[in-house]
């Protein structure tokens, strides 16, 4: 299920045209947590020019809005690091 969720997240973020995307399943850190049953815990590192001129808060909002439906079903928690290419 974890790999399927990771692929769903990557597909969902495709319209942000990421130049780099890494998703780590952190579900093993949350075993026994009630919310872990309703969706996965993930760590996201994403690089995209879509983040140019956006604050970190606005970058996170853009990602959450982009993944809106998945946030309701497949993702329980998402840790985000969002960068522009010039920030690497």
N, C-alpha and C positions, 0 to 999 in steps of 0.2 A: 504494500500500500504506500509506503514511504516514497519509493521511486516514482510511482504513478503521481503522487502529489507534487513531487519536485518537477516532473515534466509538465503538469498542469500549471504550476507557477511560472515556469519558463515560457510556456505558451501564452499565458496571460500577460506577461511583461513584454512580449515581442513587439508590440506597437510603440514601445519606448525606444526601440532600436538600440538596445544595449551593445556596447563594444566588448563588454566583459560582464559575465554573470556567474556567480558561484552561490550555490544553495546548499546549506548543511542541515541535515536532519538532527535536531537536538532533542528528539523525543525520549531518548534514553536517560536524559537528565530529569525528566518529569514523570517517570513511572510512578503510578499511584495517585497522581494529581487528577482530580475529578475532570478537569477540562481536557485532559489528554485523550479522553475517549471520543470527544466530539470533533477533534481536528488535530493536526500535527503542530509541533513546535519547530520553527525553522529560523536559521540565521542566513540573511541575504546580504551579499556584497554585489553591488551593481554599479556599472559605469555607463553613463549615457550623456550625450549632448543635450538631451531633453531637460537636464537639470541645470543648464546654463542659466544664470541670473535668478535662480530659485534659492531661497533659504533652506536650511536642513528641514525645518518644519514643513515647508511647502513641498519639498521633495518627498517626504514621508506621506503627506496628504495625497500627492499624485500617485504614489505606489498603492496606497490603501484604496483610493478610488478606482485605480486600474484593476485591482484584484478584488473588487467589491464582492462579487458572488462567491469567490473562493474563501473570503474572510468569513463568510456565513456558514460554510460547510467544511472545507478541507483544511483550513488554517485556524488554529486556536491562538497561536502566538507567533509574532514575526519580529525578529531583531534585524534592524536595517542599517547598513552602511551604504550611502548613496553618494557617488562622486561624479565629477565631470572628468573628461580625459585630461584636462589641464591641471587637475588636482593630484594626479598620480606622480 
